[in-house]
């Protein structure tokens, strides 16, 4: 699993509508996350031809009630 990171917890704070706009740190965290996510998506898109996806495994079903 590829998970984009930011520079802190991915959260913006605010109690009332519009209050989130005052959370400069939270907005910066989301911008960094946005940039990292866009970069990873571009990396995945351009690497699809170079690295093939793995073959799907057949699902093994387990019945716990016997």
HTML snippet that shows the backbone in 3Dmol.js (N, CA, C, O; Angstrom):
<script src="https://3Dmol.org/build/3Dmol-min.js"></script>
<div id="view" style="width:600px;height:400px;position:relative"></div>
<script>
const pdb = `
ATOM      1  N   UNK A   1       0.845  -1.161   0.000  1.00  0.00           N
ATOM      2  CA  UNK A   1       0.000   0.000   0.000  1.00  0.00           C
ATOM      3  C   UNK A   1       0.899   1.235   0.000  1.00  0.00           C
ATOM      4  O   UNK A   1       1.847   1.339   0.778  1.00  0.00           O
ATOM      5  N   UNK A   2       0.581   2.141  -0.871  1.00  0.00           N
ATOM      6  CA  UNK A   2       1.310   3.404  -0.924  1.00  0.00           C
ATOM      7  C   UNK A   2       0.464   4.441  -0.202  1.00  0.00           C
ATOM      8  O   UNK A   2      -0.715   4.627  -0.502  1.00  0.00           O
ATOM      9  N   UNK A   3       1.093   5.110   0.754  1.00  0.00           N
ATOM     10  CA  UNK A   3       0.348   6.090   1.545  1.00  0.00           C
ATOM     11  C   UNK A   3       1.113   7.415   1.542  1.00  0.00           C
ATOM     12  O   UNK A   3       2.228   7.486   2.061  1.00  0.00           O
ATOM     13  N   UNK A   4       0.526   8.459   0.965  1.00  0.00           N
ATOM     14  CA  UNK A   4       1.212   9.752   0.982  1.00  0.00           C
ATOM     15  C   UNK A   4       1.300  10.309   2.395  1.00  0.00           C
ATOM     16  O   UNK A   4       0.395  10.125   3.208  1.00  0.00           O
ATOM     17  N   UNK A   5       2.385  10.979   2.667  1.00  0.00           N
ATOM     18  CA  UNK A   5       2.592  11.558   3.997  1.00  0.00           C
ATOM     19  C   UNK A   5       2.525  13.078   3.923  1.00  0.00           C
ATOM     20  O   UNK A   5       2.528  13.663   2.840  1.00  0.00           O
ATOM     21  N   UNK A   6       2.466  13.694   5.073  1.00  0.00           N
ATOM     22  CA  UNK A   6       2.502  15.142   5.179  1.00  0.00           C
ATOM     23  C   UNK A   6       3.575  15.487   6.201  1.00  0.00           C
ATOM     24  O   UNK A   6       4.484  14.690   6.432  1.00  0.00           O
ATOM     25  N   UNK A   7       3.486  16.650   6.811  1.00  0.00           N
ATOM     26  CA  UNK A   7       4.485  17.004   7.818  1.00  0.00           C
ATOM     27  C   UNK A   7       3.943  16.939   9.244  1.00  0.00           C
ATOM     28  O   UNK A   7       4.640  17.294  10.194  1.00  0.00           O
ATOM     29  N   UNK A   8       2.686  16.479   9.392  1.00  0.00           N
ATOM     30  CA  UNK A   8       2.093  16.287  10.715  1.00  0.00           C
ATOM     31  C   UNK A   8       0.787  15.528  10.511  1.00  0.00           C
ATOM     32  O   UNK A   8       0.523  15.064   9.401  1.00  0.00           O
ATOM     33  N   UNK A   9      -0.031  15.389  11.538  1.00  0.00           N
ATOM     34  CA  UNK A   9      -1.315  14.704  11.403  1.00  0.00           C
ATOM     35  C   UNK A   9      -2.173  15.405  10.353  1.00  0.00           C
ATOM     36  O   UNK A   9      -2.242  16.634  10.325  1.00  0.00           O
ATOM     37  N   UNK A  10      -2.821  14.631   9.498  1.00  0.00           N
ATOM     38  CA  UNK A  10      -3.634  15.200   8.423  1.00  0.00           C
ATOM     39  C   UNK A  10      -5.003  15.613   8.952  1.00  0.00           C
ATOM     40  O   UNK A  10      -5.988  14.890   8.800  1.00  0.00           O
ATOM     41  N   UNK A  11      -5.046  16.788   9.577  1.00  0.00           N
ATOM     42  CA  UNK A  11      -6.292  17.271  10.164  1.00  0.00           C
ATOM     43  C   UNK A  11      -6.288  18.805  10.179  1.00  0.00           C
ATOM     44  O   UNK A  11      -5.249  19.439  10.364  1.00  0.00           O
ATOM     45  N   UNK A  12      -7.459  19.372   9.981  1.00  0.00           N
ATOM     46  CA  UNK A  12      -7.655  20.819  10.079  1.00  0.00           C
ATOM     47  C   UNK A  12      -8.742  21.023  11.124  1.00  0.00           C
ATOM     48  O   UNK A  12      -9.724  20.282  11.159  1.00  0.00           O
ATOM     49  N   UNK A  13      -8.564  22.038  11.982  1.00  0.00           N
ATOM     50  CA  UNK A  13      -9.505  22.237  13.084  1.00  0.00           C
ATOM     51  C   UNK A  13     -10.420  23.438  12.859  1.00  0.00           C
ATOM     52  O   UNK A  13     -10.030  24.438  12.257  1.00  0.00           O
ATOM     53  N   UNK A  14     -11.636  23.311  13.358  1.00  0.00           N
ATOM     54  CA  UNK A  14     -12.611  24.389  13.346  1.00  0.00           C
ATOM     55  C   UNK A  14     -13.932  23.863  13.866  1.00  0.00           C
ATOM     56  O   UNK A  14     -14.302  22.726  13.576  1.00  0.00           O
ATOM     57  N   UNK A  15     -14.647  24.669  14.629  1.00  0.00           N
ATOM     58  CA  UNK A  15     -15.938  24.260  15.176  1.00  0.00           C
ATOM     59  C   UNK A  15     -17.108  24.817  14.365  1.00  0.00           C
ATOM     60  O   UNK A  15     -18.125  24.146  14.190  1.00  0.00           O
ATOM     61  N   UNK A  16     -16.961  26.014  13.885  1.00  0.00           N
ATOM     62  CA  UNK A  16     -18.037  26.670  13.145  1.00  0.00           C
ATOM     63  C   UNK A  16     -17.650  26.771  11.666  1.00  0.00           C
ATOM     64  O   UNK A  16     -16.464  26.739  11.338  1.00  0.00           O
ATOM     65  N   UNK A  17     -18.625  26.891  10.780  1.00  0.00           N
ATOM     66  CA  UNK A  17     -18.321  27.047   9.358  1.00  0.00           C
ATOM     67  C   UNK A  17     -17.384  28.235   9.127  1.00  0.00           C
ATOM     68  O   UNK A  17     -17.609  29.328   9.646  1.00  0.00           O
ATOM     69  N   UNK A  18     -16.337  28.003   8.346  1.00  0.00           N
ATOM     70  CA  UNK A  18     -15.372  29.051   8.042  1.00  0.00           C
ATOM     71  C   UNK A  18     -14.212  29.151   9.008  1.00  0.00           C
ATOM     72  O   UNK A  18     -13.204  29.783   8.692  1.00  0.00           O
ATOM     73  N   UNK A  19     -14.327  28.538  10.187  1.00  0.00           N
ATOM     74  CA  UNK A  19     -13.245  28.600  11.179  1.00  0.00           C
ATOM     75  C   UNK A  19     -11.991  27.885  10.700  1.00  0.00           C
ATOM     76  O   UNK A  19     -10.880  28.247  11.086  1.00  0.00           O
ATOM     77  N   UNK A  20     -12.163  26.896   9.881  1.00  0.00           N
ATOM     78  CA  UNK A  20     -11.021  26.144   9.371  1.00  0.00           C
ATOM     79  C   UNK A  20     -10.050  27.059   8.623  1.00  0.00           C
ATOM     80  O   UNK A  20      -8.845  26.808   8.601  1.00  0.00           O
ATOM     81  N   UNK A  21     -10.579  28.115   8.015  1.00  0.00           N
ATOM     82  CA  UNK A  21      -9.734  29.044   7.266  1.00  0.00           C
ATOM     83  C   UNK A  21      -8.718  29.746   8.162  1.00  0.00           C
ATOM     84  O   UNK A  21      -7.734  30.287   7.659  1.00  0.00           O
ATOM     85  N   UNK A  22      -8.932  29.751   9.476  1.00  0.00           N
ATOM     86  CA  UNK A  22      -8.013  30.394  10.409  1.00  0.00           C
ATOM     87  C   UNK A  22      -6.898  29.454  10.864  1.00  0.00           C
ATOM     88  O   UNK A  22      -5.941  29.893  11.503  1.00  0.00           O
ATOM     89  N   UNK A  23      -7.015  28.158  10.538  1.00  0.00           N
ATOM     90  CA  UNK A  23      -6.015  27.173  10.952  1.00  0.00           C
ATOM     91  C   UNK A  23      -4.913  27.105   9.893  1.00  0.00           C
ATOM     92  O   UNK A  23      -4.924  26.237   9.020  1.00  0.00           O
ATOM     93  N   UNK A  24      -3.958  28.042   9.991  1.00  0.00           N
ATOM     94  CA  UNK A  24      -2.892  28.116   8.986  1.00  0.00           C
ATOM     95  C   UNK A  24      -2.029  26.864   8.970  1.00  0.00           C
ATOM     96  O   UNK A  24      -1.628  26.400   7.903  1.00  0.00           O
ATOM     97  N   UNK A  25      -1.739  26.312  10.151  1.00  0.00           N
ATOM     98  CA  UNK A  25      -0.935  25.093  10.210  1.00  0.00           C
ATOM     99  C   UNK A  25      -1.677  23.938   9.548  1.00  0.00           C
ATOM    100  O   UNK A  25      -1.082  23.181   8.781  1.00  0.00           O
ATOM    101  N   UNK A  26      -2.958  23.793   9.833  1.00  0.00           N
ATOM    102  CA  UNK A  26      -3.752  22.724   9.234  1.00  0.00           C
ATOM    103  C   UNK A  26      -3.848  22.863   7.727  1.00  0.00           C
ATOM    104  O   UNK A  26      -3.785  21.867   7.006  1.00  0.00           O
ATOM    105  N   UNK A  27      -3.999  24.087   7.245  1.00  0.00           N
ATOM    106  CA  UNK A  27      -4.067  24.309   5.797  1.00  0.00           C
ATOM    107  C   UNK A  27      -2.735  23.955   5.139  1.00  0.00           C
ATOM    108  O   UNK A  27      -2.718  23.377   4.052  1.00  0.00           O
ATOM    109  N   UNK A  28      -1.617  24.297   5.790  1.00  0.00           N
ATOM    110  CA  UNK A  28      -0.313  23.945   5.239  1.00  0.00           C
ATOM    111  C   UNK A  28      -0.133  22.433   5.196  1.00  0.00           C
ATOM    112  O   UNK A  28       0.390  21.897   4.219  1.00  0.00           O
ATOM    113  N   UNK A  29      -0.562  21.746   6.248  1.00  0.00           N
ATOM    114  CA  UNK A  29      -0.471  20.286   6.290  1.00  0.00           C
ATOM    115  C   UNK A  29      -1.231  19.687   5.114  1.00  0.00           C
ATOM    116  O   UNK A  29      -0.738  18.764   4.467  1.00  0.00           O
ATOM    117  N   UNK A  30      -2.426  20.200   4.829  1.00  0.00           N
ATOM    118  CA  UNK A  30      -3.227  19.689   3.716  1.00  0.00           C
ATOM    119  C   UNK A  30      -2.575  19.993   2.371  1.00  0.00           C
ATOM    120  O   UNK A  30      -2.664  19.184   1.447  1.00  0.00           O
ATOM    121  N   UNK A  31      -1.923  21.143   2.246  1.00  0.00           N
ATOM    122  CA  UNK A  31      -1.226  21.480   1.001  1.00  0.00           C
ATOM    123  C   UNK A  31      -0.053  20.545   0.759  1.00  0.00           C
ATOM    124  O   UNK A  31       0.160  20.096  -0.367  1.00  0.00           O
ATOM    125  N   UNK A  32       0.711  20.246   1.808  1.00  0.00           N
ATOM    126  CA  UNK A  32       1.834  19.313   1.686  1.00  0.00           C
ATOM    127  C   UNK A  32       1.307  17.925   1.322  1.00  0.00           C
ATOM    128  O   UNK A  32       1.874  17.252   0.461  1.00  0.00           O
ATOM    129  N   UNK A  33       0.233  17.497   1.969  1.00  0.00           N
ATOM    130  CA  UNK A  33      -0.381  16.204   1.651  1.00  0.00           C
ATOM    131  C   UNK A  33      -0.841  16.176   0.200  1.00  0.00           C
ATOM    132  O   UNK A  33      -0.636  15.183  -0.498  1.00  0.00           O
ATOM    133  N   UNK A  34      -1.461  17.259  -0.256  1.00  0.00           N
ATOM    134  CA  UNK A  34      -1.933  17.369  -1.632  1.00  0.00           C
ATOM    135  C   UNK A  34      -0.778  17.218  -2.627  1.00  0.00           C
ATOM    136  O   UNK A  34      -0.890  16.480  -3.606  1.00  0.00           O
ATOM    137  N   UNK A  35       0.308  17.905  -2.377  1.00  0.00           N
ATOM    138  CA  UNK A  35       1.469  17.829  -3.270  1.00  0.00           C
ATOM    139  C   UNK A  35       2.065  16.428  -3.289  1.00  0.00           C
ATOM    140  O   UNK A  35       2.408  15.910  -4.351  1.00  0.00           O
ATOM    141  N   UNK A  36       2.188  15.816  -2.117  1.00  0.00           N
ATOM    142  CA  UNK A  36       2.755  14.467  -2.040  1.00  0.00           C
ATOM    143  C   UNK A  36       1.843  13.442  -2.705  1.00  0.00           C
ATOM    144  O   UNK A  36       2.326  12.520  -3.362  1.00  0.00           O
ATOM    145  N   UNK A  37       0.528  13.595  -2.542  1.00  0.00           N
ATOM    146  CA  UNK A  37      -0.422  12.677  -3.155  1.00  0.00           C
ATOM    147  C   UNK A  37      -0.379  12.803  -4.678  1.00  0.00           C
ATOM    148  O   UNK A  37      -0.391  11.794  -5.382  1.00  0.00           O
ATOM    149  N   UNK A  38      -0.329  14.027  -5.187  1.00  0.00           N
ATOM    150  CA  UNK A  38      -0.251  14.250  -6.636  1.00  0.00           C
ATOM    151  C   UNK A  38       1.033  13.647  -7.193  1.00  0.00           C
ATOM    152  O   UNK A  38       1.013  13.030  -8.258  1.00  0.00           O
ATOM    153  N   UNK A  39       2.134  13.817  -6.496  1.00  0.00           N
ATOM    154  CA  UNK A  39       3.417  13.258  -6.933  1.00  0.00           C
ATOM    155  C   UNK A  39       3.355  11.733  -6.992  1.00  0.00           C
ATOM    156  O   UNK A  39       3.807  11.129  -7.965  1.00  0.00           O
ATOM    157  N   UNK A  40       2.797  11.114  -5.958  1.00  0.00           N
ATOM    158  CA  UNK A  40       2.692   9.648  -5.944  1.00  0.00           C
ATOM    159  C   UNK A  40       1.790   9.141  -7.062  1.00  0.00           C
ATOM    160  O   UNK A  40       2.107   8.136  -7.698  1.00  0.00           O
ATOM    161  N   UNK A  41       0.673   9.818  -7.313  1.00  0.00           N
ATOM    162  CA  UNK A  41      -0.221   9.398  -8.394  1.00  0.00           C
ATOM    163  C   UNK A  41       0.465   9.502  -9.749  1.00  0.00           C
ATOM    164  O   UNK A  41       0.286   8.631 -10.600  1.00  0.00           O
ATOM    165  N   UNK A  42       1.249  10.557  -9.961  1.00  0.00           N
ATOM    166  CA  UNK A  42       2.005  10.688 -11.209  1.00  0.00           C
ATOM    167  C   UNK A  42       3.054   9.585 -11.323  1.00  0.00           C
ATOM    168  O   UNK A  42       3.253   9.021 -12.399  1.00  0.00           O
ATOM    169  N   UNK A  43       3.716   9.282 -10.224  1.00  0.00           N
ATOM    170  CA  UNK A  43       4.721   8.222 -10.200  1.00  0.00           C
ATOM    171  C   UNK A  43       4.101   6.879 -10.564  1.00  0.00           C
ATOM    172  O   UNK A  43       4.663   6.125 -11.358  1.00  0.00           O
ATOM    173  N   UNK A  44       2.949   6.586  -9.988  1.00  0.00           N
ATOM    174  CA  UNK A  44       2.248   5.329 -10.274  1.00  0.00           C
ATOM    175  C   UNK A  44       1.828   5.281 -11.737  1.00  0.00           C
ATOM    176  O   UNK A  44       2.015   4.262 -12.402  1.00  0.00           O
ATOM    177  N   UNK A  45       1.264   6.372 -12.242  1.00  0.00           N
ATOM    178  CA  UNK A  45       0.789   6.412 -13.622  1.00  0.00           C
ATOM    179  C   UNK A  45       1.925   6.193 -14.624  1.00  0.00           C
ATOM    180  O   UNK A  45       1.755   5.468 -15.604  1.00  0.00           O
ATOM    181  N   UNK A  46       3.071   6.812 -14.385  1.00  0.00           N
ATOM    182  CA  UNK A  46       4.187   6.697 -15.320  1.00  0.00           C
ATOM    183  C   UNK A  46       4.964   5.397 -15.155  1.00  0.00           C
ATOM    184  O   UNK A  46       5.738   5.029 -16.038  1.00  0.00           O
ATOM    185  N   UNK A  47       4.775   4.706 -14.055  1.00  0.00           N
ATOM    186  CA  UNK A  47       5.483   3.456 -13.836  1.00  0.00           C
ATOM    187  C   UNK A  47       4.682   2.221 -14.206  1.00  0.00           C
ATOM    188  O   UNK A  47       5.205   1.109 -14.138  1.00  0.00           O
ATOM    189  N   UNK A  48       3.412   2.392 -14.602  1.00  0.00           N
ATOM    190  CA  UNK A  48       2.556   1.242 -14.914  1.00  0.00           C
ATOM    191  C   UNK A  48       3.121   0.388 -16.031  1.00  0.00           C
ATOM    192  O   UNK A  48       3.021  -0.838 -15.983  1.00  0.00           O
ATOM    193  N   UNK A  49       3.714   1.017 -17.037  1.00  0.00           N
ATOM    194  CA  UNK A  49       4.253   0.265 -18.170  1.00  0.00           C
ATOM    195  C   UNK A  49       5.557  -0.419 -17.813  1.00  0.00           C
ATOM    196  O   UNK A  49       5.874  -1.475 -18.360  1.00  0.00           O
ATOM    197  N   UNK A  50       6.319   0.170 -16.898  1.00  0.00           N
ATOM    198  CA  UNK A  50       7.620  -0.387 -16.537  1.00  0.00           C
ATOM    199  C   UNK A  50       7.505  -1.539 -15.541  1.00  0.00           C
ATOM    200  O   UNK A  50       8.298  -2.480 -15.582  1.00  0.00           O
ATOM    201  N   UNK A  51       6.530  -1.467 -14.656  1.00  0.00           N
ATOM    202  CA  UNK A  51       6.370  -2.494 -13.626  1.00  0.00           C
ATOM    203  C   UNK A  51       4.945  -3.023 -13.699  1.00  0.00           C
ATOM    204  O   UNK A  51       4.003  -2.314 -13.344  1.00  0.00           O
ATOM    205  N   UNK A  52       4.777  -4.265 -14.158  1.00  0.00           N
ATOM    206  CA  UNK A  52       3.420  -4.798 -14.263  1.00  0.00           C
ATOM    207  C   UNK A  52       2.798  -5.060 -12.889  1.00  0.00           C
ATOM    208  O   UNK A  52       3.491  -5.324 -11.907  1.00  0.00           O
ATOM    209  N   UNK A  53       1.488  -4.978 -12.858  1.00  0.00           N
ATOM    210  CA  UNK A  53       0.760  -5.259 -11.615  1.00  0.00           C
ATOM    211  C   UNK A  53       0.836  -6.754 -11.304  1.00  0.00           C
ATOM    212  O   UNK A  53       0.931  -7.564 -12.225  1.00  0.00           O
ATOM    213  N   UNK A  54       0.797  -7.131 -10.038  1.00  0.00           N
ATOM    214  CA  UNK A  54       0.836  -8.555  -9.688  1.00  0.00           C
ATOM    215  C   UNK A  54      -0.457  -9.252 -10.113  1.00  0.00           C
ATOM    216  O   UNK A  54      -1.514  -8.627 -10.203  1.00  0.00           O
ATOM    217  N   UNK A  55      -0.355 -10.545 -10.368  1.00  0.00           N
ATOM    218  CA  UNK A  55      -1.527 -11.343 -10.709  1.00  0.00           C
ATOM    219  C   UNK A  55      -2.416 -11.464  -9.477  1.00  0.00           C
ATOM    220  O   UNK A  55      -1.912 -11.669  -8.372  1.00  0.00           O
ATOM    221  N   UNK A  56      -3.719 -11.342  -9.649  1.00  0.00           N
ATOM    222  CA  UNK A  56      -4.602 -11.493  -8.484  1.00  0.00           C
ATOM    223  C   UNK A  56      -4.585 -12.929  -7.964  1.00  0.00           C
ATOM    224  O   UNK A  56      -4.561 -13.885  -8.740  1.00  0.00           O
ATOM    225  N   UNK A  57      -4.597 -13.058  -6.658  1.00  0.00           N
ATOM    226  CA  UNK A  57      -4.602 -14.381  -6.028  1.00  0.00           C
ATOM    227  C   UNK A  57      -6.035 -14.885  -5.918  1.00  0.00           C
ATOM    228  O   UNK A  57      -6.963 -14.106  -5.702  1.00  0.00           O
ATOM    229  N   UNK A  58      -6.205 -16.183  -6.068  1.00  0.00           N
ATOM    230  CA  UNK A  58      -7.526 -16.783  -5.888  1.00  0.00           C
ATOM    231  C   UNK A  58      -7.890 -16.686  -4.407  1.00  0.00           C
ATOM    232  O   UNK A  58      -7.074 -17.002  -3.542  1.00  0.00           O
ATOM    233  N   UNK A  59      -9.102 -16.253  -4.122  1.00  0.00           N
ATOM    234  CA  UNK A  59      -9.545 -16.067  -2.745  1.00  0.00           C
ATOM    235  C   UNK A  59      -9.745 -17.419  -2.058  1.00  0.00           C
ATOM    236  O   UNK A  59     -10.380 -18.319  -2.608  1.00  0.00           O
ATOM    237  N   UNK A  60      -9.202 -17.544  -0.869  1.00  0.00           N
ATOM    238  CA  UNK A  60      -9.382 -18.734  -0.051  1.00  0.00           C
ATOM    239  C   UNK A  60     -10.445 -18.395   0.981  1.00  0.00           C
ATOM    240  O   UNK A  60     -10.257 -17.494   1.798  1.00  0.00           O
ATOM    241  N   UNK A  61     -11.549 -19.107   0.945  1.00  0.00           N
ATOM    242  CA  UNK A  61     -12.645 -18.866   1.879  1.00  0.00           C
ATOM    243  C   UNK A  61     -12.522 -19.791   3.077  1.00  0.00           C
ATOM    244  O   UNK A  61     -12.341 -20.998   2.916  1.00  0.00           O
ATOM    245  N   UNK A  62     -12.616 -19.245   4.253  1.00  0.00           N
ATOM    246  CA  UNK A  62     -12.575 -20.010   5.487  1.00  0.00           C
ATOM    247  C   UNK A  62     -13.938 -19.920   6.155  1.00  0.00           C
ATOM    248  O   UNK A  62     -14.464 -18.828   6.368  1.00  0.00           O
ATOM    249  N   UNK A  63     -14.506 -21.076   6.482  1.00  0.00           N
ATOM    250  CA  UNK A  63     -15.773 -21.100   7.197  1.00  0.00           C
ATOM    251  C   UNK A  63     -15.490 -21.420   8.648  1.00  0.00           C
ATOM    252  O   UNK A  63     -15.032 -22.515   8.974  1.00  0.00           O
ATOM    253  N   UNK A  64     -15.764 -20.464   9.520  1.00  0.00           N
ATOM    254  CA  UNK A  64     -15.429 -20.638  10.937  1.00  0.00           C
ATOM    255  C   UNK A  64     -16.448 -21.508  11.668  1.00  0.00           C
ATOM    256  O   UNK A  64     -16.160 -22.041  12.739  1.00  0.00           O
ATOM    257  N   UNK A  65     -17.623 -21.649  11.095  1.00  0.00           N
ATOM    258  CA  UNK A  65     -18.630 -22.508  11.690  1.00  0.00           C
ATOM    259  C   UNK A  65     -18.490 -23.888  11.067  1.00  0.00           C
ATOM    260  O   UNK A  65     -18.675 -24.052   9.861  1.00  0.00           O
ATOM    261  N   UNK A  66     -18.166 -24.872  11.883  1.00  0.00           N
ATOM    262  CA  UNK A  66     -17.936 -26.237  11.347  1.00  0.00           C
ATOM    263  C   UNK A  66     -18.847 -27.216  12.005  1.00  0.00           C
ATOM    264  O   UNK A  66     -18.804 -28.406  11.691  1.00  0.00           O
TER     265      UNK A  66
END
`;
const viewer = $3Dmol.createViewer("view");
viewer.addModel(pdb, "pdb");
viewer.setStyle({}, {cartoon: {color: "spectrum"}});
viewer.zoomTo();
viewer.render();
</script>
